[in-house]
Amino acid sequence: MINNITTMDLRPQVAVAKTAPSVASFSMPPILGFKTPVLKEKATLRVKKIKRSDNIIVTGEIDDEYVDTLEEEFEDTSQIIQTPQVNNFFTYTGGLRQIIPQKRKIKYLKNCYIIDYIQSPKPKCGLGTEALKQLAEKAMFDKRAEGRIVTFSAPLIKEASPALFFYKLGFRFTDVNQNAVMEECLRKNMPDIPAQIGMMYLPKNRLHKLLRYGELF
């Protein structure tokens, strides 16, 4: 018998399944006018630096690390000593007047960042807080500012005051009476607060709390 097979393939045969095209598949038409949405908006924050050489005087209560306290002399005209003058007939007061110099302690603001303006495109969504956190981090690593941040609370309109926003983030007024007003507003959960105008600063112990994500106090 003649065998015409000279070579035999002994490898196992594996059946390979091929996917058939789906009857439901179709090409997606282009979406007209579609734009990639903005992942995250940002609040507008306008900041400038204050130098110690600007000689900005601070009144009220503020942490010592924010100011240079110097004792200076000044002439108090309310306390004038009149030297009695005597002649041959009578004694009278007048003529020579001596002004006694007085001393007072003056607080000068050190190098720091001052917030001029802040505005969020969407209120109460954390954009303003995030902007202040970035500023706090920048100020903390600034060797001259050393984490010092101040602002002057001045409402643009009568119904809106930024004081409570800054207060919640740790800022405090140099006027202790205004801080008491803020505490009362928080206790009563008042949506509108009286317009508070004055200097606010961020104490160092509250700076680190502000840097913690999502924590308000």
Buried (B, 14 or more C-beta within 10 A) or exposed (E): EEEEEEEEEEEEEEEEEEEEEEEEEEEEEEEEEEEEEEEEEEBEBEBEEBEBEEEBEBEBEBBEEBBEEEEEEEEEEEEEEEEEEEEEEEEEEEEEEEEEEEEEEBBBBBBBBBBEEBBBEEEEEBBBBBBBBBBBBBBBEBEEBBBBBBBEBEBEEEEEBBBBBBBEBBBBBBBEEBBEBBEEBEEEEEEEBBBBEBBBBBBBEBBEBBBEEEEEE
